[in-house]
Amino acid sequence: MISETIGIIGGTGWLGGSIAKAALANALLPAENLVISNRSGDHPLAQHGACLVMDNQELVDRSDLVIIAVRPEHFASLNINATGKTIVSLMAGIPAQTIVAQTSASAVVRAMPNAAVEIEQSFTPWYCFGELDATLKSLVQRLFECVGTAAEVQEEGFIDYLSALSGTGPAFPALLMTALAHQAIIAGIPSDIAQLAAKNVVVHSSQLLATRDAQEMIDALVGYRGVTAAALQSMTLGHFEEQIGRALQKGASVARKGLQS
Ligand SMILES: NC(=O)c1ccc[n+]([C@@H]2O[C@H](COP(=O)([O-])OP(=O)(O)OC[C@H]3O[C@@H](n4cnc5c(N)ncnc54)[C@H](OP(=O)(O)O)[C@@H]3O)[C@@H](O)[C@H]2O)c1
């Protein structure tokens, strides 16, 4: 267990709450070293020993590492002084320099987890702005490993791009699943069967990719020169990959422009 105190502003939300829960479940730190805040007060995490406060400055003063897990539009009103502290921001679209300017933090880590933190299956790339010693870097990595896998990246722009890729978590698979089901229904397949088939493809069959190389899998299935080959060739001719590229660029440009109101 670490001896540092971690504070999570917005520690009762989807991301903040999931990270708090996972840090305790994985025994990263004792509950008394976890401080969380929100505006509305009471939350079940407080019953597990974490300290819930409504004063963000109190949280900052008590913490060695301050995580900001509020929505981007709420950042401007936080009004905290984090002089000498390291802030880890989960907020999409807010540059590290803006966070330093508003909080006086000595270092800012921009991290981009996704909704799968809830099941400890997120991928979290993170970027460090300013000086961060090896102990705190290792703490950041370990914290995000509590909710899946994590890796440091060397350019802040990568975080904006990855916000549109891994930051979207289940969104692309959900779009694929609904498209498969809708099209099957239009083709006359009963709705319940269409839903089962689409869910199997996206959620269950795709588990094979956890241990197999995706390109080798495509090559092997296309090698039968039958149904799968015809279906995938139609996707390729429809410029599937280019469409994915445009979608990622579109999301990344929103992240780069910033989401602050
Ligand atoms: N959800 C995702 O898939 C995802 C993926 C990547 C990145 N992110 C980023 O993660 C951040 C959080 O997203 P989320 O989905 O977890 O949002 P969320 O569920 O709405 O959680 C936000 C939390 O912040 C609290 N909060 C708001 N204003 C506050 C303030 N002034 N002081 C203290 N607490 C405050 C809210 O509680 P009260 O209302 O009680 O104050 C709430 O618990 C966002 O910046 C987003 O860009 C989210």
The ligand as an SDF file (V2000), in Angstrom:
LIG
                    3D

 48 52  0  0  0  0  0  0  0  0999 V2000
  -17.5440    9.1670  -18.8020 N   0  0  0  0  0  0  0  0  0  0  0  0
  -16.6160    8.8600  -19.7140 C   0  0  0  0  0  0  0  0  0  0  0  0
  -16.7390    7.8890  -20.4810 O   0  0  0  0  0  0  0  0  0  0  0  0
  -15.3450    9.6910  -19.8140 C   0  0  0  0  0  0  0  0  0  0  0  0
  -14.2880    9.2360  -20.6360 C   0  0  0  0  0  0  0  0  0  0  0  0
  -13.0990    9.9640  -20.6760 C   0  0  0  0  0  0  0  0  0  0  0  0
  -12.9790   11.1270  -19.9190 C   0  0  0  0  0  0  0  0  0  0  0  0
  -14.0260   11.5650  -19.1590 N   0  0  0  0  0  0  0  0  0  0  0  0
  -13.8630   12.7980  -18.3760 C   0  0  0  0  0  0  0  0  0  0  0  0
  -14.0590   12.5060  -17.0010 O   0  0  0  0  0  0  0  0  0  0  0  0
  -14.6440   13.5930  -16.3360 C   0  0  0  0  0  0  0  0  0  0  0  0
  -15.7940   13.0910  -15.4690 C   0  0  0  0  0  0  0  0  0  0  0  0
  -16.7700   12.4590  -16.2780 O   0  0  0  0  0  0  0  0  0  0  0  0
  -17.8990   11.5610  -15.5950 P   0  0  0  0  0  0  0  0  0  0  0  0
  -18.5800   10.8510  -16.7140 O   0  0  0  0  0  0  0  0  0  0  0  0
  -17.3280   10.7670  -14.4720 O   0  0  0  0  0  0  0  0  0  0  0  0
  -18.8730   12.7160  -15.0300 O   0  0  0  0  0  0  0  0  0  0  0  0
  -19.9700   12.6100  -13.8600 P   0  0  0  0  0  0  0  0  0  0  0  0
  -20.4460   11.2070  -13.6720 O   0  0  0  0  0  0  0  0  0  0  0  0
  -20.9610   13.6690  -14.1400 O   0  0  0  0  0  0  0  0  0  0  0  0
  -19.1500   12.9900  -12.5510 O   0  0  0  0  0  0  0  0  0  0  0  0
  -18.7860   14.3040  -12.2360 C   0  0  0  0  0  0  0  0  0  0  0  0
  -18.7210   14.4280  -10.7320 C   0  0  0  0  0  0  0  0  0  0  0  0
  -18.2370   15.7270  -10.4110 O   0  0  0  0  0  0  0  0  0  0  0  0
  -18.9500   16.2000   -9.2760 C   0  0  0  0  0  0  0  0  0  0  0  0
  -18.8020   17.6610   -9.3010 N   0  0  0  0  0  0  0  0  0  0  0  0
  -19.2990   18.5570  -10.1940 C   0  0  0  0  0  0  0  0  0  0  0  0
  -18.9170   19.8030   -9.8660 N   0  0  0  0  0  0  0  0  0  0  0  0
  -18.1590   19.7040   -8.7470 C   0  0  0  0  0  0  0  0  0  0  0  0
  -17.4780   20.6410   -7.9340 C   0  0  0  0  0  0  0  0  0  0  0  0
  -17.5170   21.9530   -8.1910 N   0  0  0  0  0  0  0  0  0  0  0  0
  -16.7920   20.1830   -6.8660 N   0  0  0  0  0  0  0  0  0  0  0  0
  -16.7510   18.8500   -6.5820 C   0  0  0  0  0  0  0  0  0  0  0  0
  -17.3930   17.9110   -7.3090 N   0  0  0  0  0  0  0  0  0  0  0  0
  -18.0900   18.3400   -8.3860 C   0  0  0  0  0  0  0  0  0  0  0  0
  -20.3610   15.6740   -9.4670 C   0  0  0  0  0  0  0  0  0  0  0  0
  -21.0620   15.5050   -8.2340 O   0  0  0  0  0  0  0  0  0  0  0  0
  -22.0920   16.6260   -7.7000 P   0  0  0  0  0  0  0  0  0  0  0  0
  -23.0530   16.8810   -8.8040 O   0  0  0  0  0  0  0  0  0  0  0  0
  -22.6710   16.0050   -6.4700 O   0  0  0  0  0  0  0  0  0  0  0  0
  -21.2420   17.8060   -7.3950 O   0  0  0  0  0  0  0  0  0  0  0  0
  -20.0840   14.2820  -10.0480 C   0  0  0  0  0  0  0  0  0  0  0  0
  -19.9630   13.3300   -9.0130 O   0  0  0  0  0  0  0  0  0  0  0  0
  -15.0970   14.5930  -17.4260 C   0  0  0  0  0  0  0  0  0  0  0  0
  -14.2660   15.7230  -17.3640 O   0  0  0  0  0  0  0  0  0  0  0  0
  -14.8980   13.8650  -18.7300 C   0  0  0  0  0  0  0  0  0  0  0  0
  -14.3850   14.7160  -19.7550 O   0  0  0  0  0  0  0  0  0  0  0  0
  -15.1960   10.8640  -19.0740 C   0  0  0  0  0  0  0  0  0  0  0  0
  1  2  1  0
  2  3  2  0
  2  4  1  0
  4  5  1  0
  4 48  2  0
  5  6  2  0
  6  7  1  0
  7  8  2  0
  8  9  1  0
  8 48  1  0
  9 10  1  0
  9 46  1  0
 10 11  1  0
 11 12  1  0
 11 44  1  0
 12 13  1  0
 13 14  1  0
 14 15  2  0
 14 16  1  0
 14 17  1  0
 17 18  1  0
 18 19  2  0
 18 20  1  0
 18 21  1  0
 21 22  1  0
 22 23  1  0
 23 24  1  0
 23 42  1  0
 24 25  1  0
 25 26  1  0
 25 36  1  0
 26 27  1  0
 26 35  1  0
 27 28  2  0
 28 29  1  0
 29 30  1  0
 29 35  2  0
 30 31  1  0
 30 32  2  0
 32 33  1  0
 33 34  2  0
 34 35  1  0
 36 37  1  0
 36 42  1  0
 37 38  1  0
 38 39  2  0
 38 40  1  0
 38 41  1  0
 42 43  1  0
 44 45  1  0
 44 46  1  0
 46 47  1  0
M  CHG  2   8   1  16  -1
M  END
$$$$
